[in-house]
């Protein structure tokens, strides 16, 4: 008996239980063994980890730049009002 869903079983024969259909890219699929599938997924995971690391570095750089620009803008606004107040005395 082979499970079909959570509550149903029917008589059948299981074949190719160690094969998975894997997306190779651009709509191309291929049947791979479970070992090959795990290796493919590990490579994809490493690639995604490196992309995430790169994006985190870019985010930190942008945050530092935004902080600098915010501080510079605050300084310039304060200086403008200070000079404006100094000129009216």
N, C-alpha and C positions, 0 to 999 in steps of 0.2 A: 504494500500500500504506500502511495506517495502522497505527502501532504499537499493540499491545494487551498491556500488561504489559512485562516486560523482554525476553522472548525470542520473542514472537509478533507476527506481522503478518497483516493480512487486507485484502482489497480493500474499499475504501469511498470515501466522498466526505465531506470535512470541510465543515461549514457553521457559521455563527455562531461562528467561532473567537475573536472579540473580545468575547464576552459572558460575564458571570459572574453567578451567582445569589448575591445579597447579602442578608444578614439586615438588615432595616430596623428590627426591634424587635418584641417581643411576638408572635413567630411569623409575622410578615409578611416575605415574601421578594419580591424583584423582580429582573428581569434588567437589568443595567447594563453599559455598555461598560467596557473596562479603565481608561480615563481616569477615568470617574466612580467606579469601584471604588477606585482609588488615592486619589482625593480624599476619599471616605468613610472609608477606613482612616486617612488622615492626620488627619482631624478626630477620629476615635475615639482615635488615639494622643495627640493634644494633650490631650484630655479626661482620658485615663488619666494622663498626665504630671502634670497639675494635681492630680489626686486623690492621686497618690503624694507630690507635694511637700507637700500638706496633711497627709497622714498622717505624713510625716517630721517636720514641725514639731510635731505632736501628740506623737509619740514622744519628741522632745527635751524638750518641756515635762514629760512624765510622768517621764522620767529625771531631770530637774533636781529635780522635786518629791520623787521617791523618794530621791535623794541627800540632800536637805535633811532629810527625815523620818528617814532613817537616822542622819545626823549628830546630829539633835536627840535621837533615842532613845538613842544612845550617850552623849551628854552627860548626859541625865537618869539613865541607869543608873549612870554613874560618880559623879554627884553623890549619888545615893541611897546608894551603898555608902560614899562618903566621909563623908556625914553620919552613917550608921549606925556607922561605925568611930569617928567623932569622939565620938559619944554614949556609947560604951562605955568610954572612957578615964577 
